[in-house]
Amino acid sequence: MAKKRIYLNAIEKSCPTDTPGLWAHPDDEGHRYKDLSYWTELAQLLESGGFDAVFFPDVLGQYDVYKKSRDTCLEQAIQAPINDPTYVIPAMAAVTKHLGFAVTCSTTYEHPYALARKMSTLDHLTKGRIGWNVVTSFLKSAARNYGLEDQLTAEERYEIGEEYLDVCYKLWEASWEADAVVQDREARIYTDPSKVHDIGHEGARFKVPGIHLCEPSPQRTPVIYQAGASTRGRAFAASHAEDVFLNTPTPEATKTIIDDIRSKAQAVGRRLEDLLFFPKLTVIVGRTEEEAQRKYQDYLKYSSTEGLLALLGGWSGIDFADYGPERLLQFAKNSNNRSIIEYLNDYPDKHWTVDELANIYAFGTTSLTIGSPEQIVDAMERYIEQTGADGFNISYITRPGTIRDFVELVVPELRRRGLVQEHYSDGVLRDKLFGQGPNLPDQHPGRTRSVLGVRA
């Protein structure tokens, strides 16, 4: 029986670090995030390792819950400063042929008419390698800087997101017919106006009467990525997502979410094979287990408790400066991470310090795997078997060292076992992932909600 192919995405952010304190490690090059050469070199590294895509998370505000201030996030470079990731994509595409690019853009703070043009432009420039990670945004600091007094409720943000996608689908799928651009030099007609349609959208939040600004791109609609694990987020993913990113603490939690989204997707008429699931994985690999453990201990020396508490504060809304180690201990015990809970239970009478508890989350993740290439791949195989996931979002500790180690040490073992691609297939990103052509499948709401009935 053929083994299930494992898909690989690399997580990157256009900022100094996503790992509290590790920007100060002597091997870290995160400060080069402002240099185009950093991104082109990374793109070539990822394509040499057969990665399917690079995924760009993004934030539009600051982590200002800890100590009720943004100062710690600035001091510790916790996703600040942060640049717009969309601008590095054309440069990365220019030095690669196959690598995909999934970029995060918010439905709460950018108008769909403008977003649709941005995505079509990127899809044209990359020759069909663009994906959109759809987020509704959660930071209150972002809401205030976009002119709101407070953050909208999650339900309000998802309601906006639903209509937002309706507008985008109409622009991408229904406005321009496939043969609208004729480029008839003799007749001096570039586009046949009869084949370009106003979308006539009038909704509760948006009014977009006219046409899409761009002619159809290779995929028309970018590959839709989504990362919401809440009940509302799962329903949204079941309707819209093609690739679902997960950051869950245990295989059991991952499997529960995957099974739930797949069930919901079937209930709205979608096929199971039209969704892929990618849990987060952070790898510390050495040629031997001992070497990997030495790396881990070295990285721990640079871990920042203050930076981690600022990051956890942004994620949870809890100001750990007010509550001290007891509240952080409660947070750790409530994480549903079996390995963390078992570790804590080994010391029932211990009085934990904040620094000791912070080391449990030292690298801003509970998805850490440490070992030799064989041990790493064994763990990846087990996780796929236990959860039904389709691949992993590979995160970093140092940049680009973590990814380089993965490409040089783990990928050869994955290829030896026949678990990842040796060579890229032809086609656009959607076709590489699903093998069903460049466009959305007919069951996807991007097709079914395109009310004008125009088809590629």
TACOR-V700587 format. One record per backbone hydrogen bond with DSSP energy under -0.5 kcal/mol. CO is the residue of the C=O (numbers start at 0). NH is the residue of the N-H. E is the energy in kcal/mol with one decimal. If there is no record, write none. Layout:
co=[CO:CO]
nh=[NH:NH]
e=[E:E]
This chain:
co=[4:6:7:7:8:9:9:11:12:13:16:17:18:19:20:21:24:28:29:30:31:34:34:35:36:37:38:39:40:41:42:43:44:45:46:51:52:53:54:54:55:61:64:65:69:70:71:72:73:75:76:80:82:83:84:84:85:85:87:88:89:90:91:92:99:100:100:101:102:104:105:110:111:112:113:114:115:116:117:118:119:120:121:122:123:127:128:129:130:130:131:131:132:132:133:134:138:139:140:141:142:142:143:152:153:154:155:156:157:158:159:160:161:162:163:164:165:166:167:168:168:169:169:170:174:176:179:179:182:183:183:187:188:189:189:190:191:192:194:199:200:205:207:208:209:216:218:222:222:223:223:224:225:226:229:230:231:232:233:234:235:236:238:241:242:242:243:245:249:250:251:252:253:254:255:256:257:258:259:260:261:262:263:264:264:265:270:271:275:276:276:277:278:280:280:281:282:283:285:287:288:289:290:291:292:293:294:295:296:297:298:298:299:302:303:304:305:306:307:308:309:310:311:312:317:318:318:319:322:322:323:323:324:325:326:327:328:329:331:332:335:336:337:338:339:340:341:342:343:344:346:349:352:353:354:355:356:356:357:358:360:366:368:370:371:372:373:374:375:376:377:378:379:380:381:382:383:389:390:391:391:392:392:393:394:397:397:398:399:400:401:402:403:404:404:405:405:408:409:410:411:412:413:414:418:427:428:429:430:440:443:443:444:446:448:449:454]
nh=[6:391:51:52:393:11:54:56:14:82:78:19:21:303:23:24:27:31:32:33:34:37:38:39:40:41:42:43:44:45:46:47:48:50:49:99:9:101:11:56:103:63:67:68:73:74:75:77:76:20:78:15:84:86:87:88:88:89:91:92:93:94:94:95:53:102:130:55:132:134:109:114:115:116:117:118:119:120:121:122:123:124:125:127:126:428:100:222:102:132:133:224:104:134:226:106:142:143:144:145:145:147:146:156:157:158:159:160:161:162:163:164:165:166:167:168:169:170:171:172:173:173:174:174:196:179:181:191:184:187:188:189:183:181:182:192:194:195:176:201:207:202:200:199:198:219:220:131:224:241:242:133:244:228:233:234:235:236:237:238:239:240:444:275:225:244:277:279:253:254:255:256:257:258:259:260:261:262:263:264:265:266:267:267:269:268:273:274:243:389:390:245:392:282:394:368:284:370:372:291:292:293:294:295:296:297:298:299:300:300:301:302:302:304:307:308:309:310:311:312:313:314:315:316:319:321:322:323:325:326:326:327:328:329:330:331:332:333:334:335:337:340:341:342:343:344:345:345:346:347:349:351:356:357:358:359:359:360:360:361:363:281:283:285:375:376:377:378:379:380:381:382:383:384:385:386:387:6:278:8:393:280:394:10:282:396:401:28:403:404:405:406:407:408:409:409:410:412:413:414:415:416:418:417:5:431:432:433:434:443:446:447:448:449:450:452:177]
e=[-0.5:-2.1:-2.5:-1.2:-3.6:-0.5:-3.5:-0.7:-1.9:-3.2:-1.2:-0.6:-1.9:-1.4:-1.6:-1.4:-1.8:-2.3:-1.8:-0.7:-2.6:-0.9:-1.0:-2.2:-2.4:-2.1:-2.3:-2.0:-2.2:-2.7:-2.3:-2.0:-1.2:-2.3:-1.3:-2.1:-1.9:-2.6:-2.5:-0.8:-1.5:-1.2:-2.3:-1.5:-1.7:-3.0:-2.8:-2.3:-0.7:-0.6:-1.5:-0.7:-0.5:-0.9:-1.1:-0.5:-0.8:-0.5:-2.1:-2.7:-1.8:-0.8:-0.6:-1.1:-2.0:-0.6:-2.9:-3.2:-2.7:-1.5:-0.6:-2.4:-2.7:-1.1:-2.2:-2.6:-2.2:-2.6:-2.3:-2.4:-2.5:-2.6:-2.0:-3.1:-1.2:-3.1:-2.5:-1.8:-2.3:-0.5:-0.9:-3.2:-1.7:-0.5:-0.5:-2.7:-1.6:-2.4:-1.8:-1.2:-0.6:-2.7:-1.5:-2.5:-2.2:-2.1:-2.3:-2.3:-2.3:-1.7:-2.9:-2.3:-1.7:-2.3:-2.2:-3.2:-2.1:-2.3:-3.1:-3.2:-0.6:-1.6:-0.9:-0.5:-3.7:-1.8:-0.8:-3.1:-1.1:-0.8:-2.2:-0.5:-2.8:-1.7:-2.4:-0.9:-2.1:-1.6:-2.6:-0.5:-2.1:-2.8:-2.5:-1.8:-2.5:-0.7:-2.4:-2.8:-0.6:-3.3:-2.1:-2.7:-2.4:-0.5:-2.7:-1.6:-2.1:-2.5:-2.7:-1.5:-2.3:-1.2:-0.7:-2.7:-1.8:-0.5:-3.1:-1.8:-2.2:-2.8:-2.2:-2.0:-2.6:-2.9:-2.1:-2.7:-2.5:-2.2:-2.4:-2.7:-2.2:-1.8:-1.1:-0.6:-2.5:-1.8:-1.6:-1.5:-2.9:-2.4:-1.2:-2.3:-2.6:-0.5:-2.5:-2.6:-0.5:-2.1:-0.6:-2.0:-2.4:-1.9:-2.0:-2.2:-2.4:-2.1:-2.8:-2.1:-1.0:-0.7:-1.6:-0.6:-0.9:-0.6:-2.3:-2.6:-1.9:-2.1:-3.2:-2.1:-1.8:-2.1:-2.8:-2.7:-1.1:-1.7:-0.7:-2.4:-0.5:-0.6:-0.6:-1.6:-2.7:-2.1:-2.4:-2.4:-2.5:-1.8:-1.3:-0.6:-0.8:-2.7:-2.8:-2.0:-2.6:-2.5:-1.0:-0.6:-1.7:-0.6:-1.4:-0.9:-2.3:-2.7:-1.6:-0.6:-1.1:-0.7:-1.1:-1.4:-2.8:-1.8:-2.6:-1.5:-2.8:-2.5:-2.3:-2.2:-2.3:-2.7:-2.3:-2.3:-2.2:-2.3:-2.6:-2.0:-2.4:-2.1:-0.9:-2.4:-0.7:-2.8:-0.6:-2.6:-0.6:-0.6:-2.3:-3.5:-2.9:-2.8:-1.9:-2.7:-2.8:-2.6:-0.7:-1.1:-2.5:-0.6:-2.4:-2.9:-2.2:-1.6:-2.8:-1.4:-4.0:-2.4:-2.1:-2.6:-1.9:-1.8:-2.0:-2.1:-2.7:-1.2:-1.7:-2.0:-0.5]
